[in-house]
Amino acid sequence: MNVIILMQLHELIKLGKTGTPKQLAEKLEISPRSLHYYIVFMKNKMNVAILYDKREETYYYNEACKLCFVND
């Protein structure tokens, strides 16, 4: 997993500005399949509750989410 992509993904989800999965993949400059892997990784390994709102066409956090990316 690319940490920079994870950080960008987190910020876009927090802002509610992801767009459709295809649009989000384009924003992150990755394939839709890679986007799926990032979402699954965040859900399963980082225990983040991410949902998709079809009407609003955006991913969102189902509960408060604070991720910390530290550069030591």
MOPAC internal coordinates of N, CA, C and O (Angstrom, degrees):
PM7 1SCF
backbone

  N    0.0000 0     0.00 0     0.00 0    0    0    0
  C    1.4473 1     0.00 0     0.00 0    1    0    0
  C    1.5283 1   109.30 1     0.00 0    2    1    0
  O    1.2310 1   121.84 1   -43.50 1    3    2    1
  N    1.2984 1   114.09 1   136.50 1    3    2    1
  C    1.4578 1   120.90 1   176.91 1    5    3    2
  C    1.5307 1   108.09 1   -88.60 1    6    5    3
  O    1.2310 1   120.67 1   -61.11 1    7    6    5
  N    1.3259 1   116.32 1   118.89 1    7    6    5
  C    1.4626 1   121.46 1  -175.90 1    9    7    6
  C    1.5239 1   110.75 1   -63.70 1   10    9    7
  O    1.2310 1   119.98 1   144.34 1   11   10    9
  N    1.3094 1   117.64 1   -35.66 1   11   10    9
  C    1.4725 1   119.99 1  -179.58 1   13   11   10
  C    1.5269 1   110.13 1   -63.37 1   14   13   11
  O    1.2310 1   120.36 1   138.68 1   15   14   13
  N    1.3249 1   116.92 1   -41.32 1   15   14   13
  C    1.4613 1   120.36 1   177.98 1   17   15   14
  C    1.5297 1   109.71 1   -65.59 1   18   17   15
  O    1.2310 1   120.10 1   138.47 1   19   18   17
  N    1.3251 1   117.41 1   -41.53 1   19   18   17
  C    1.4658 1   120.66 1   176.65 1   21   19   18
  C    1.5304 1   111.23 1   -59.25 1   22   21   19
  O    1.2310 1   120.28 1   138.37 1   23   22   21
  N    1.3129 1   117.07 1   -41.63 1   23   22   21
  C    1.4596 1   121.51 1   179.37 1   25   23   22
  C    1.5253 1   110.90 1   -65.05 1   26   25   23
  O    1.2310 1   120.61 1   135.18 1   27   26   25
  N    1.3223 1   116.45 1   -44.82 1   27   26   25
  C    1.4636 1   120.62 1   179.04 1   29   27   26
  C    1.5231 1   110.69 1   -64.12 1   30   29   27
  O    1.2310 1   120.63 1   136.88 1   31   30   29
  N    1.3081 1   116.40 1   -43.12 1   31   30   29
  C    1.4559 1   121.87 1   179.02 1   33   31   30
  C    1.5280 1   110.17 1   -60.52 1   34   33   31
  O    1.2310 1   120.45 1   133.41 1   35   34   33
  N    1.3006 1   116.74 1   -46.59 1   35   34   33
  C    1.4675 1   121.71 1   178.57 1   37   35   34
  C    1.5324 1   111.02 1   -57.46 1   38   37   35
  O    1.2310 1   120.28 1   133.29 1   39   38   37
  N    1.3224 1   117.07 1   -46.71 1   39   38   37
  C    1.4664 1   120.90 1  -178.87 1   41   39   38
  C    1.5246 1   111.55 1   -63.15 1   42   41   39
  O    1.2310 1   120.03 1   136.80 1   43   42   41
  N    1.3238 1   117.55 1   -43.20 1   43   42   41
  C    1.4646 1   120.78 1  -179.99 1   45   43   42
  C    1.5271 1   111.07 1   -65.62 1   46   45   43
  O    1.2310 1   120.41 1   141.11 1   47   46   45
  N    1.3143 1   116.82 1   -38.89 1   47   46   45
  C    1.4687 1   119.83 1   177.96 1   49   47   46
  C    1.5249 1   109.84 1   -66.28 1   50   49   47
  O    1.2310 1   120.02 1   135.96 1   51   50   49
  N    1.3381 1   117.57 1   -44.04 1   51   50   49
  C    1.4681 1   120.99 1   178.95 1   53   51   50
  C    1.5274 1   111.14 1   -57.68 1   54   53   51
  O    1.2310 1   120.64 1   141.31 1   55   54   53
  N    1.3247 1   116.39 1   -38.69 1   55   54   53
  C    1.4634 1   121.15 1  -178.18 1   57   55   54
  C    1.5286 1   112.64 1   -81.45 1   58   57   55
  O    1.2310 1   120.59 1   168.55 1   59   58   57
  N    1.3307 1   116.48 1   -11.45 1   59   58   57
  C    1.4599 1   120.17 1  -178.26 1   61   59   58
  C    1.5156 1   112.20 1    68.45 1   62   61   59
  O    1.2310 1   120.80 1  -147.16 1   63   62   61
  N    1.3414 1   116.08 1    32.84 1   63   62   61
  C    1.4568 1   120.96 1  -175.97 1   65   63   62
  C    1.5225 1   112.05 1  -124.43 1   66   65   63
  O    1.2310 1   120.89 1  -137.41 1   67   66   65
  N    1.3341 1   115.90 1    42.59 1   67   66   65
  C    1.4607 1   117.88 1  -178.07 1   69   67   66
  C    1.5198 1   112.17 1   -83.01 1   70   69   67
  O    1.2310 1   120.37 1   147.07 1   71   70   69
  N    1.3214 1   116.90 1   -32.93 1   71   70   69
  C    1.4630 1   119.36 1  -171.83 1   73   71   70
  C    1.5210 1   108.90 1    76.30 1   74   73   71
  O    1.2310 1   121.13 1    13.46 1   75   74   73
  N    1.3103 1   115.44 1  -166.54 1   75   74   73
  C    1.4631 1   120.89 1   178.97 1   77   75   74
  C    1.5260 1   109.00 1   -68.54 1   78   77   75
  O    1.2310 1   120.13 1   -15.94 1   79   78   77
  N    1.3331 1   117.36 1   164.06 1   79   78   77
  C    1.4685 1   118.35 1   176.94 1   81   79   78
  C    1.5311 1   112.48 1   -54.58 1   82   81   79
  O    1.2310 1   120.15 1   139.56 1   83   82   81
  N    1.3238 1   117.31 1   -40.44 1   83   82   81
  C    1.4655 1   120.16 1   178.96 1   85   83   82
  C    1.5284 1   111.27 1   -63.96 1   86   85   83
  O    1.2310 1   120.30 1   135.71 1   87   86   85
  N    1.3244 1   117.04 1   -44.29 1   87   86   85
  C    1.4648 1   120.90 1   178.54 1   89   87   86
  C    1.5261 1   110.93 1   -63.76 1   90   89   87
  O    1.2310 1   120.69 1   138.88 1   91   90   89
  N    1.3215 1   116.29 1   -41.12 1   91   90   89
  C    1.4609 1   120.43 1  -179.88 1   93   91   90
  C    1.5203 1   110.73 1   -64.49 1   94   93   91
  O    1.2310 1   120.26 1   136.70 1   95   94   93
  N    1.3083 1   117.10 1   -43.30 1   95   94   93
  C    1.4666 1   120.53 1   177.92 1   97   95   94
  C    1.5274 1   109.91 1   -59.26 1   98   97   95
  O    1.2310 1   120.36 1   139.18 1   99   98   97
  N    1.3252 1   116.92 1   -40.82 1   99   98   97
  C    1.4715 1   120.68 1   178.30 1  101   99   98
  C    1.5211 1   111.01 1   -64.60 1  102  101   99
  O    1.2310 1   120.02 1   137.53 1  103  102  101
  N    1.3326 1   117.57 1   -42.47 1  103  102  101
  C    1.4681 1   121.39 1   178.51 1  105  103  102
  C    1.5242 1   111.08 1   -59.71 1  106  105  103
  O    1.2310 1   121.14 1   141.24 1  107  106  105
  N    1.3386 1   115.43 1   -38.76 1  107  106  105
  C    1.4648 1   120.47 1  -177.83 1  109  107  106
  C    1.5264 1   112.49 1   -87.11 1  110  109  107
  O    1.2310 1   120.81 1   174.81 1  111  110  109
  N    1.3437 1   116.06 1    -5.19 1  111  110  109
  C    1.4626 1   122.59 1  -179.20 1  113  111  110
  C    1.5232 1   112.19 1    59.51 1  114  113  111
  O    1.2310 1   121.81 1  -136.23 1  115  114  113
  N    1.3438 1   114.13 1    43.77 1  115  114  113
  C    1.4552 1   121.43 1   175.61 1  117  115  114
  C    1.5294 1   107.94 1  -132.44 1  118  117  115
  O    1.2310 1   120.53 1   -10.05 1  119  118  117
  N    1.3101 1   116.59 1   169.95 1  119  118  117
  C    1.4606 1   120.65 1   178.84 1  121  119  118
  C    1.5368 1   109.61 1   -78.86 1  122  121  119
  O    1.2310 1   120.17 1   -23.39 1  123  122  121
  N    1.3290 1   117.28 1   156.61 1  123  122  121
  C    1.4669 1   119.53 1   174.88 1  125  123  122
  C    1.5341 1   112.31 1   -57.26 1  126  125  123
  O    1.2310 1   120.34 1   145.30 1  127  126  125
  N    1.3159 1   116.96 1   -34.70 1  127  126  125
  C    1.4676 1   120.45 1   177.83 1  129  127  126
  C    1.5271 1   110.64 1   -65.11 1  130  129  127
  O    1.2310 1   120.25 1   137.01 1  131  130  129
  N    1.3289 1   117.13 1   -42.99 1  131  130  129
  C    1.4681 1   120.34 1   177.43 1  133  131  130
  C    1.5215 1   110.64 1   -62.95 1  134  133  131
  O    1.2310 1   120.68 1   139.94 1  135  134  133
  N    1.3319 1   116.30 1   -40.06 1  135  134  133
  C    1.4616 1   119.92 1   177.44 1  137  135  134
  C    1.5214 1   109.75 1   -57.80 1  138  137  135
  O    1.2310 1   120.57 1   134.96 1  139  138  137
  N    1.3137 1   116.51 1   -45.04 1  139  138  137
  C    1.4627 1   120.57 1   178.51 1  141  139  138
  C    1.5298 1   110.54 1   -56.76 1  142  141  139
  O    1.2310 1   120.23 1   136.13 1  143  142  141
  N    1.3322 1   117.16 1   -43.87 1  143  142  141
  C    1.4642 1   120.64 1   179.20 1  145  143  142
  C    1.5257 1   111.37 1   -62.66 1  146  145  143
  O    1.2310 1   119.95 1   140.68 1  147  146  145
  N    1.3451 1   117.71 1   -39.32 1  147  146  145
  C    1.4671 1   120.83 1   178.13 1  149  147  146
  C    1.5251 1   110.85 1   -64.47 1  150  149  147
  O    1.2310 1   120.44 1   136.05 1  151  150  149
  N    1.3214 1   116.77 1   -43.95 1  151  150  149
  C    1.4643 1   120.58 1   179.63 1  153  151  150
  C    1.5333 1   110.27 1   -62.54 1  154  153  151
  O    1.2310 1   120.49 1   134.13 1  155  154  153
  N    1.3219 1   116.67 1   -45.87 1  155  154  153
  C    1.4706 1   120.92 1   179.29 1  157  155  154
  C    1.5308 1   110.37 1   -63.23 1  158  157  155
  O    1.2310 1   120.16 1   138.74 1  159  158  157
  N    1.3272 1   117.29 1   -41.26 1  159  158  157
  C    1.4614 1   121.59 1   177.77 1  161  159  158
  C    1.5310 1   110.26 1   -59.34 1  162  161  159
  O    1.2310 1   120.80 1   132.84 1  163  162  161
  N    1.3343 1   116.09 1   -47.16 1  163  162  161
  C    1.4659 1   119.74 1  -179.02 1  165  163  162
  C    1.5290 1   110.65 1   -62.95 1  166  165  163
  O    1.2310 1   120.48 1   139.36 1  167  166  165
  N    1.3162 1   116.69 1   -40.64 1  167  166  165
  C    1.4711 1   120.38 1   179.79 1  169  167  166
  C    1.5241 1   111.83 1   -67.23 1  170  169  167
  O    1.2310 1   120.45 1   131.83 1  171  170  169
  N    1.3220 1   116.75 1   -48.17 1  171  170  169
  C    1.4654 1   121.06 1  -171.97 1  173  171  170
  C    1.5233 1   114.74 1   -85.41 1  174  173  171
  O    1.2310 1   119.90 1   140.15 1  175  174  173
  N    1.3046 1   117.80 1   -39.85 1  175  174  173
  C    1.4703 1   120.68 1  -174.85 1  177  175  174
  C    1.5252 1   113.33 1   -96.89 1  178  177  175
  O    1.2310 1   120.64 1   151.74 1  179  178  177
  N    1.3404 1   116.37 1   -28.26 1  179  178  177
  C    1.4615 1   119.71 1  -178.47 1  181  179  178
  C    1.5328 1   111.58 1  -105.24 1  182  181  179
  O    1.2310 1   120.97 1   179.00 1  183  182  181
  N    1.3418 1   115.75 1    -1.00 1  183  182  181
  C    1.4739 1   122.10 1   178.45 1  185  183  182
  C    1.5287 1   113.44 1    54.25 1  186  185  183
  O    1.2310 1   121.17 1  -135.41 1  187  186  185
  N    1.3365 1   115.37 1    44.59 1  187  186  185
  C    1.4529 1   121.68 1   179.79 1  189  187  186
  C    1.5299 1   108.89 1  -102.44 1  190  189  187
  O    1.2310 1   120.62 1   -47.51 1  191  190  189
  N    1.3287 1   116.42 1   132.49 1  191  190  189
  C    1.4658 1   121.74 1  -178.83 1  193  191  190
  C    1.5301 1   109.65 1   -88.99 1  194  193  191
  O    1.2310 1   120.45 1   -87.29 1  195  194  193
  N    1.3274 1   116.74 1    92.71 1  195  194  193
  C    1.4585 1   122.44 1   179.83 1  197  195  194
  C    1.5231 1   108.87 1  -105.90 1  198  197  195
  O    1.2310 1   121.26 1   -48.91 1  199  198  197
  N    1.3278 1   115.20 1   131.09 1  199  198  197
  C    1.4574 1   121.62 1   176.21 1  201  199  198
  C    1.5269 1   108.96 1  -125.58 1  202  201  199
  O    1.2310 1   120.93 1   -13.76 1  203  202  201
  N    1.3307 1   115.83 1   166.24 1  203  202  201
  C    1.4599 1   120.64 1   177.39 1  205  203  202
  C    1.5169 1   108.81 1  -122.01 1  206  205  203
  O    1.2310 1   120.62 1   -49.90 1  207  206  205
  N    1.3202 1   116.41 1   130.10 1  207  206  205
  C    1.4638 1   122.83 1   177.97 1  209  207  206
  C    1.5267 1   107.73 1  -100.37 1  210  209  207
  O    1.2310 1   120.54 1   -72.61 1  211  210  209
  N    1.3295 1   116.58 1   107.39 1  211  210  209
  C    1.4657 1   121.16 1  -177.88 1  213  211  210
  C    1.5216 1   111.82 1   -64.15 1  214  213  211
  O    1.2310 1   120.54 1   142.55 1  215  214  213
  N    1.3127 1   116.57 1   -37.45 1  215  214  213
  C    1.4721 1   119.90 1  -178.74 1  217  215  214
  C    1.5257 1   111.50 1   -66.47 1  218  217  215
  O    1.2310 1   120.73 1   134.81 1  219  218  217
  N    1.3212 1   116.21 1   -45.19 1  219  218  217
  C    1.4687 1   121.59 1   179.81 1  221  219  218
  C    1.5315 1   112.62 1   -83.96 1  222  221  219
  O    1.2310 1   120.63 1   167.08 1  223  222  221
  N    1.3214 1   116.41 1   -12.92 1  223  222  221
  C    1.4651 1   123.54 1  -177.64 1  225  223  222
  C    1.5339 1   111.73 1    53.70 1  226  225  223
  O    1.2310 1   121.80 1  -123.02 1  227  226  225
  N    1.3263 1   114.16 1    56.98 1  227  226  225
  C    1.4588 1   118.93 1   176.89 1  229  227  226
  C    1.5287 1   110.16 1  -156.57 1  230  229  227
  O    1.2310 1   121.48 1   -29.35 1  231  230  229
  N    1.3249 1   114.77 1   150.65 1  231  230  229
  C    1.4601 1   120.51 1   170.43 1  233  231  230
  C    1.5234 1   107.01 1   -81.66 1  234  233  231
  O    1.2310 1   120.78 1   -25.48 1  235  234  233
  N    1.3231 1   116.11 1   154.52 1  235  234  233
  C    1.4563 1   120.52 1   176.98 1  237  235  234
  C    1.5249 1   108.52 1  -152.98 1  238  237  235
  O    1.2310 1   121.61 1   -18.81 1  239  238  237
  N    1.3308 1   114.52 1   161.19 1  239  238  237
  C    1.4576 1   120.20 1   175.50 1  241  239  238
  C    1.5214 1   108.42 1   -86.98 1  242  241  239
  O    1.2310 1   120.54 1   -48.21 1  243  242  241
  N    1.3233 1   116.57 1   131.79 1  243  242  241
  C    1.4574 1   122.43 1  -179.19 1  245  243  242
  C    1.5292 1   111.75 1   -75.21 1  246  245  243
  O    1.2310 1   120.61 1   159.78 1  247  246  245
  N    1.3071 1   116.44 1   -20.22 1  247  246  245
  C    1.4586 1   122.03 1   177.53 1  249  247  246
  C    1.5188 1   107.31 1  -145.68 1  250  249  247
  O    1.2310 1   120.60 1   -14.39 1  251  250  249
  N    1.3085 1   116.46 1   165.61 1  251  250  249
  C    1.4577 1   120.70 1  -178.92 1  253  251  250
  C    1.5303 1   110.55 1   -51.71 1  254  253  251
  O    1.2310 1   121.15 1   -45.40 1  255  254  253
  N    1.3057 1   115.41 1   134.60 1  255  254  253
  C    1.4633 1   119.51 1  -177.07 1  257  255  254
  C    1.5198 1   109.85 1  -135.46 1  258  257  255
  O    1.2310 1   121.13 1   -59.28 1  259  258  257
  N    1.3146 1   115.44 1   120.72 1  259  258  257
  C    1.4583 1   120.94 1   175.96 1  261  259  258
  C    1.5173 1   107.29 1  -124.36 1  262  261  259
  O    1.2310 1   121.39 1   -70.45 1  263  262  261
  N    1.3073 1   114.95 1   109.55 1  263  262  261
  C    1.4552 1   119.65 1   176.65 1  265  263  262
  C    1.5136 1   107.73 1  -105.48 1  266  265  263
  O    1.2310 1   120.69 1   -38.30 1  267  266  265
  N    1.3092 1   116.28 1   141.70 1  267  266  265
  C    1.4613 1   121.42 1  -179.06 1  269  267  266
  C    1.5199 1   108.52 1  -120.14 1  270  269  267
  O    1.2310 1   121.18 1   -59.96 1  271  270  269
  N    1.3036 1   115.34 1   120.04 1  271  270  269
  C    1.4589 1   120.93 1   177.01 1  273  271  270
  C    1.5174 1   107.20 1  -108.60 1  274  273  271
  O    1.2310 1   120.92 1   -66.48 1  275  274  273
  N    1.3235 1   115.85 1   113.52 1  275  274  273
  C    1.4569 1   121.15 1  -173.81 1  277  275  274
  C    1.5171 1   109.80 1  -108.95 1  278  277  275
  O    1.2310 1   121.08 1   -42.36 1  279  278  277
  N    1.3020 1   115.55 1   137.64 1  279  278  277
  C    1.4560 1   122.20 1   178.32 1  281  279  278
  C    1.5250 1   108.03 1  -114.09 1  282  281  279
  O    1.2310 1   120.97 1   -80.09 1  283  282  281
  N    1.3287 1   115.75 1    99.91 1  283  282  281
  C    1.4751 1   119.75 1   179.74 1  285  283  282
  C    1.4973 1   111.27 1   -94.36 1  286  285  283
  O    1.2310 1   120.10 1   180.00 1  287  286  285

